[in-house]
């Protein structure tokens, strides 16, 4: 699985940044929303050191560098091609390394901000990853991560459709192995965080997509539904993805405004 993911993102590296700059699909729009929420949250923090795990094309690191010019910024990714693309995108000094997400080449308590956007769903062992984040995060640090929302009815319908399509492809000998994002429920992410000594303080449910069929005007539809539903409890069962803000369990912070 690890090698398959690395090869897939090696192939995507050249055009990956355009998914942020010019989103054309609901999936592209989701990437943009992840970054927007991350930046909104860090604007309320004083960041001296930050680590982007699964940094991809480096768009989030570049935005952080524009906000915190004196901060120590680091990024890791499994894909060497992505790292080259990320290095070319930076306007500030950024340290990049090729690394597995659960074997980070950093000392304990190295960062006051750690984030992983669109990463958790590709991990073979999410529990080991959360433990590693807790190790490199400072005692009063902040961890921002995203995950595909398994509580979403539309996501479950889409997964059922894909499973049926893959079954038919195997019967016709046309099946090709693909990386498939692993959706997690809210209770699963809570358990992963607690086991690692972290506590999820906030959840932002984002992006809406069709189940058995795509929504018309997908970006406009997703933006409108997110605005109308907001963070109502219904969002947990309809939104496609979730952005979480977590901190070490012993740290007490007031809730930030949504």
Secondary structure, DSSP 4 states (H G I P E B T S, - for coil): -HHHHHHHHHHHHHHHTHHHHS--SHHHHHHHHHHHHHHHHHTTS--SEEEEET-TTSHHHHHHHHH-TTSEEEEEES-HHHHHHHHHH-SS-EEEEE--TTS-SS-TT-EEEEEESS-GGG-S-HHHHHHHHHHHEEEEEEEEEEEEBTT-HHHHHHHHHHHHHHHHHHHTT----------B-HHHHHHHHHHTTEEEEEEEEE----SSSPPSSHHHHHHHHHHHHTT-TTHHHH-SEEEEEEEETT---PPPP-
